[in-house]
Amino acid sequence: MKMLLSAALALMVGALAVACSPAAAPADSAGRLPGKKLVIAVQPTATPETLSADAKDIEQFLEKKLGVDVEIVFPTTFAGVIEALRFGHAQAAFMSAWPAALAQKHAGAQVVLAEVREVVIEDKKVEEPFYYSYWVVRKDSPFTSLAELKGQKVSLPSPLSTSGYVAPLARLVELGLIRPEGKEADPKQFFGEVALSGGYAQSWEALKSGQVEAAVIAGDVAEKLYREVLDNTRVVEKQGPIPSHAVVFSKDLADPLRSQLHSALLELGNPDQRALMRKFISGIFVGFKPATNEEHLASLNRYLGLTQFQFVERLR
């Protein structure tokens, strides 16, 4: 009898506890569960105001898919995105290949998706998560190889560019034209002058007008610019493959949200959703494909090893 009374009392206490405990808060009108938030950092490609306006549709799409509040943030520097992942201020990020490699190194982040883009390889338009870049000279140039350009003036777009700086200089190292010897590869070891133009179009203008003897063009620029350059120049060297942009996840992003976000981002490649990313990230976006650090960043890590380049933005 005592055992029966004890069991009955336990059931009554349990029922009373359930009845008196606060009810779980319901989802809001957008289907988001209160108290849950996912932050995605985006490498800066335009002003935060422009990016924020374009991000709203992506946020709403992901919130509907995931059932959590989604915030897309725009640190003002490349390093800021890496540090957001490193210190738990963001759980995922959209970033180009070099910052993605640094996010792996400094924040333990993982590449989970590679961006498939419409790129031009040689003369063919394809959809790939990689592309190539090319050293070019004018068609009437007396120079027929990269080695012959020693002491000449050239134009490169930016020291932060994987396709326009890291890979082209890695090719110089591979050919034995410059030797880092324990420090970062310096193109001025070989060329007489290096003009950093700020973009591929600007480098092309410098080459076309005779201000420089060589420049670099990449297969992920606007197709019109790419074909204009290749139609009016001669390729003297090629480097690649160069990895496209990637999605990285923080090491602390756990399932089930991790898997759910992965699936939702893959859906952005569907034809009816693709326009969201073309407006937000890249006009040549096609979709995402599953990837890993090892497979997507292998060629880049080789270029970084050859050039011994360190990221120029300070990481604390």
VEXGU-458464 format. One line per 8 residues: number of its first residue (from 1); their letters; for each residue x, y, z of C-alpha. Coordinates in nm, 4 decimals, decimal comma. Each point is the difference from the previous one (the first is absolute). Example, Ala and Ser with C-alpha at 12.3 -4.5 7.8 and 13.67 -1.06 7.14 Angstrom:
BEGIN
1 = as = 1,2300 -0,4500 0,7800  0,1370 0,3440 -0,0660
% end
This chain:
BEGIN
1 = mkmllsaa = 0,0000 0,0000 0,0000  0,2832 0,2393 0,0864  0,1615 -0,0679 -0,3372  -0,3298 0,0730 -0,1795  -0,0462 0,3232 0,1946  0,3587 0,1098 -0,0781  -0,0485 -0,0675 -0,3685  -0,3294 0,1884 -0,0066
9 = lalmvgal = 0,1579 0,2945 0,1818  0,2886 0,0101 -0,2487  -0,2411 0,0076 -0,2908  -0,1987 0,2819 0,1613  0,3158 0,2052 0,0631  0,1166 -0,0572 -0,3559  -0,3341 0,1043 -0,1442  -0,0081 0,3090 0,2198
17 = avacspaa = 0,3527 0,0966 -0,1109  -0,0961 -0,0294 -0,3650  -0,3170 0,1999 0,0540  0,1832 0,2776 0,1847  0,3043 0,0206 -0,2275  -0,0025 0,2785 -0,2614  -0,1151 -0,1119 -0,3412  0,2557 -0,0006 -0,2817
25 = apadsagr = -0,0215 0,3248 -0,1918  -0,1591 -0,0501 -0,3413  0,1677 0,0887 -0,3283  -0,0690 0,3471 -0,1331  -0,1882 0,0801 -0,3206  0,3145 -0,0696 -0,2052  0,0407 -0,3436 0,1585  0,3049 0,1010 0,2072
33 = lpgkklvi = 0,0565 -0,1518 0,3416  0,0748 0,2598 0,2700  0,3467 0,0086 0,1506  0,1730 -0,1625 -0,2973  0,2181 0,2033 -0,2336  0,2379 -0,0743 -0,2834  0,2553 0,2629 -0,1061  0,1604 -0,0158 -0,3457
41 = avqptatp = 0,2954 0,2289 -0,0739  0,0669 0,1159 -0,3548  0,3356 0,1096 -0,1360  -0,0350 0,3661 -0,1033  -0,0532 0,0511 -0,3740  -0,1982 0,3265 0,0076  -0,1234 0,2527 0,2556  -0,1760 -0,1518 0,3039
49 = etlsadak = -0,3120 0,2029 -0,0835  -0,0272 -0,1525 -0,3489  0,0746 -0,3512 0,1240  -0,2456 0,0262 0,2900  -0,2850 0,0922 -0,2321  0,0761 -0,2935 -0,2313  0,0384 -0,2385 0,2957  -0,3585 0,0316 0,1220
57 = dieqflek = -0,1389 -0,2497 -0,2505  0,2707 -0,2531 0,0882  -0,0703 0,0430 0,3720  -0,3717 -0,0566 -0,0516  0,0605 -0,3054 -0,2194  0,2287 -0,1593 0,2593  -0,2274 0,0875 0,2928  -0,2889 -0,1738 -0,1722
65 = klgvdvei = 0,2142 -0,3087 -0,0636  0,1716 -0,0167 0,3387  -0,2589 0,1326 0,2432  0,2545 0,2245 0,1747  0,0833 0,3685 -0,0129  0,2680 0,0587 -0,2646  0,2216 0,3082 -0,0074  0,2478 0,0705 -0,2801
73 = vfpttfag = 0,2788 0,2332 0,1094  0,2710 0,1817 -0,1938  0,3305 0,0494 0,1817  0,1945 0,2831 -0,1610  0,3117 -0,2097 -0,0635  0,0931 -0,3500 -0,1122  0,1591 -0,0617 0,3393  -0,3227 0,1046 0,1697
81 = viealrfg = -0,1845 -0,2926 -0,1572  0,2673 -0,2428 0,1173  -0,0080 0,1406 0,3521  -0,3797 -0,0201 0,0112  0,0328 -0,3748 -0,0637  0,2918 -0,0336 0,2377  -0,1709 0,1600 0,2990  -0,3497 -0,1391 -0,0518
89 = haqaafms = -0,1600 0,3208 -0,1298  -0,0977 -0,1794 -0,3227  -0,0771 -0,3629 -0,0724  0,0446 0,0085 -0,3784  0,1513 0,2238 -0,2658  0,0092 0,0672 -0,3730  0,3618 0,0715 -0,0978  0,2547 -0,0215 -0,2787
97 = awpaalaq = 0,2631 -0,2716 -0,0077  0,2924 0,1722 0,1730  -0,2019 0,1211 0,3030  -0,1629 -0,3464 0,0137  0,3448 -0,1580 0,0299  0,0823 0,2435 0,2803  -0,3314 -0,0739 0,1722  0,1024 -0,3653 0,0012
105 = khagaqvv = 0,3442 0,0842 0,1383  -0,0927 0,2597 0,2621  -0,3596 -0,0864 0,0927  -0,0210 -0,3741 -0,0624  -0,2825 0,0651 -0,2467  -0,0916 -0,2509 -0,2684  -0,0777 0,0480 -0,3669  -0,3317 -0,1779 -0,0584
113 = laevrevv = -0,1144 0,1411 -0,3348  0,1781 0,1311 -0,3079  -0,1654 0,2573 -0,2221  -0,0616 -0,1174 -0,3554  0,0247 0,2926 -0,2420  -0,0342 0,0727 -0,3687  0,3639 0,0437 -0,0977  0,1981 -0,0076 -0,3221
121 = iedkkvee = 0,2839 -0,2502 -0,0298  0,2080 0,0579 -0,3112  -0,2796 0,0849 -0,2476  -0,2819 -0,2044 0,1535  -0,2668 0,1199 0,2413  -0,0516 -0,2633 0,2718  -0,1505 -0,0443 0,3463  0,2747 -0,0928 0,2455
129 = pfyysywv = 0,1226 0,0701 0,3565  0,3391 0,0989 -0,1426  0,1502 0,2026 -0,2830  0,3361 0,1204 -0,1375  0,1833 0,3273 -0,0459  0,2393 0,1038 -0,2736  0,3026 0,2231 -0,0500  -0,0639 0,1925 -0,3221
137 = vrkdspft = 0,1874 0,2423 -0,2247  -0,1245 0,2072 -0,2933  -0,0207 -0,1834 -0,3322  0,2728 0,2203 -0,1483  0,2263 -0,0508 0,3020  0,3532 -0,1311 -0,0649  -0,0235 -0,2105 0,3160  -0,0988 -0,3633 -0,0477
145 = slaelkgq = 0,0583 -0,1459 0,3477  -0,0147 0,1038 0,3615  0,3763 -0,0410 0,0312  0,0536 0,2679 -0,2662  -0,1835 0,2579 0,2127  0,2861 0,0355 0,2469  0,0462 0,3666 0,0920  -0,3241 0,1087 -0,1689
153 = kvslpspl = -0,2968 0,1862 0,1509  -0,3129 -0,2091 0,0670  -0,3421 0,0575 0,1563  -0,1701 -0,2191 0,2592  -0,3448 0,0658 0,1497  0,0550 -0,0380 0,3753  0,2341 -0,1718 0,2485  -0,3126 -0,1527 0,1598
161 = stsgyvap = -0,1074 -0,1708 -0,3225  0,0469 -0,3764 -0,0222  -0,0330 -0,0128 -0,3788  0,1624 0,3354 -0,0684  0,2941 -0,0129 0,2374  0,0541 -0,3191 0,2017  -0,0312 -0,2495 -0,2863  0,1906 0,2125 -0,2574
169 = larlvelg = 0,2907 0,0477 0,2402  -0,0058 -0,3690 0,0915  0,0485 -0,0677 -0,3715  0,3051 0,2273 0,0010  0,1408 -0,2034 0,2891  -0,0765 -0,3293 -0,1774  0,1889 0,1221 -0,3055  0,2963 0,1044 0,2157
177 = lirpegke = -0,0352 0,3662 -0,0974  -0,0253 0,1174 0,3619  0,1153 -0,1723 0,3186  -0,1648 0,0869 0,3338  0,2932 -0,1445 0,2059  -0,1668 0,0191 0,3388  -0,2150 0,3066 -0,0660  -0,3057 0,0922 -0,2046
185 = adpkqffg = 0,0376 -0,0139 -0,3765  0,0652 0,3480 -0,1383  -0,0887 0,0613 -0,3659  0,2484 0,2877 -0,0047  0,2771 -0,2590 0,0195  -0,0792 -0,0716 -0,3649  -0,2005 0,2867 -0,1474  0,1331 0,3535 -0,0279
193 = evalsggy = -0,3228 0,1500 0,1349  -0,3310 -0,1424 0,1256  -0,3098 0,2201 -0,0176  -0,2891 -0,1073 0,2234  -0,3018 0,1214 -0,1959  -0,2860 -0,0952 0,2321  -0,1802 -0,2232 -0,2515  0,0246 -0,2068 -0,3162
201 = aqswealk = -0,1695 0,2643 -0,2165  0,2503 0,2615 0,1169  0,2923 -0,2328 -0,0722  -0,1368 -0,0597 -0,3477  -0,0245 0,3741 -0,0633  0,3626 0,0391 0,1083  0,1104 -0,2782 -0,2335  -0,2121 0,1201 -0,2905
209 = sgqveaav = 0,1339 0,3560 0,0255  0,3615 -0,1161 0,0118  0,0651 0,1024 0,3599  0,1094 -0,3551 0,0853  0,1323 -0,2959 -0,1977  -0,2048 -0,2748 0,1655  -0,3040 -0,0525 0,2202  -0,2149 -0,2792 0,1425
217 = iagdvaek = -0,3592 -0,0931 -0,0865  -0,2138 -0,2636 0,1728  -0,2797 -0,2237 -0,1205  -0,2457 0,1112 0,2686  -0,0292 0,3636 -0,1138  -0,2901 0,1208 -0,2116  0,0000 -0,2027 -0,3198  -0,0018 0,3135 -0,2172
225 = lyrevldn = 0,3202 0,1276 0,1650  0,1655 -0,3426 -0,0128  -0,0654 -0,0447 -0,3728  0,1030 0,3572 -0,0804  0,3333 -0,0550 0,1714  0,0658 -0,3440 -0,1524  -0,1013 0,1182 -0,3485  0,2564 0,2792 0,0119
233 = trvvekqg = 0,2900 -0,1630 0,1824  0,2249 -0,3020 -0,0081  0,0202 -0,2369 0,2971  0,3574 -0,0589 0,1152  -0,0780 -0,2015 0,3159  -0,2920 -0,1688 0,1763  -0,0554 -0,0872 0,3669  -0,2641 -0,2009 0,1798
241 = pipshavv = -0,2278 -0,1560 0,0927  -0,1038 0,2838 0,2286  -0,2756 -0,0839 0,2506  -0,3230 0,2008 0,0012  -0,1615 0,1523 0,3078  -0,1136 -0,2322 0,2771  -0,2394 -0,0365 0,2903  0,1727 -0,0790 0,3276
249 = fskdladp = -0,1576 -0,1191 0,3226  0,1294 0,0675 0,3473  0,1323 -0,3033 0,1844  -0,2673 0,0688 0,2647  -0,2995 -0,0150 -0,2373  -0,1629 -0,3293 0,0955  -0,2753 -0,2205 -0,1336  -0,2860 0,0133 -0,0664
257 = lrsqlhsa = 0,0444 0,3673 -0,0947  0,3261 -0,0744 -0,1805  -0,1593 -0,2546 -0,2337  -0,3113 0,2119 -0,0461  0,2040 0,3055 -0,1027  0,2073 -0,2110 -0,2375  -0,3171 -0,1260 -0,1724  -0,1600 0,3452 -0,0126
265 = llelgnpd = 0,3058 0,1550 -0,1645  0,0049 -0,2728 -0,2640  -0,3579 0,0978 -0,0867  0,1197 0,3503 -0,0914  0,1368 -0,1532 -0,3189  -0,3485 -0,0960 -0,1175  -0,1023 0,2091 -0,3038  -0,2852 0,1684 0,1887
273 = qralmrkf = 0,2346 0,1037 0,2867  0,3202 0,0736 -0,1895  -0,0880 0,3648 -0,0576  0,0239 0,0638 0,3755  0,3690 -0,0889 0,0028  0,0756 0,1675 -0,3340  -0,1233 0,3270 0,1435  0,1734 -0,0518 0,3312
281 = isgifvgf = 0,3319 -0,1786 -0,0603  0,0899 -0,0328 -0,3666  -0,1609 0,0596 -0,3370  0,1501 -0,3269 -0,1274  -0,1258 -0,2168 0,2893  -0,1423 -0,3377 -0,1078  -0,0213 -0,1931 0,3256  0,1965 -0,1735 0,2726
289 = kpatneeh = 0,1549 -0,3448 0,0094  0,1181 -0,1897 0,3084  0,3719 0,0475 0,0627  0,2713 -0,0369 0,2613  0,3053 0,2011 0,0993  0,2263 -0,2593 -0,1555  -0,1613 -0,0242 -0,3419  -0,1049 0,3622 -0,0530
297 = laslnryl = 0,3075 0,1758 0,1366  0,2727 -0,2404 -0,1138  0,1245 0,2108 -0,2924  -0,0172 0,3241 0,1991  0,1983 -0,1485 0,2870  0,2630 -0,1050 -0,2524  0,0200 0,3580 -0,1340  0,0309 0,1370 0,3519
305 = gltqfqfv = 0,2766 -0,2490 0,0718  0,1888 0,1037 -0,3127  -0,0346 0,3747 0,0621  0,0111 -0,0112 0,3820  -0,2656 0,2707 0,0001  -0,1478 0,1109 0,3313  -0,3344 0,1725 0,0186  0,0536 0,3760 0,0146
313 = erlr = -0,2866 0,0784 0,2383  0,1023 -0,0445 0,3592  -0,1496 -0,2923 0,1924  0,0109 0,0383 0,3763
% end
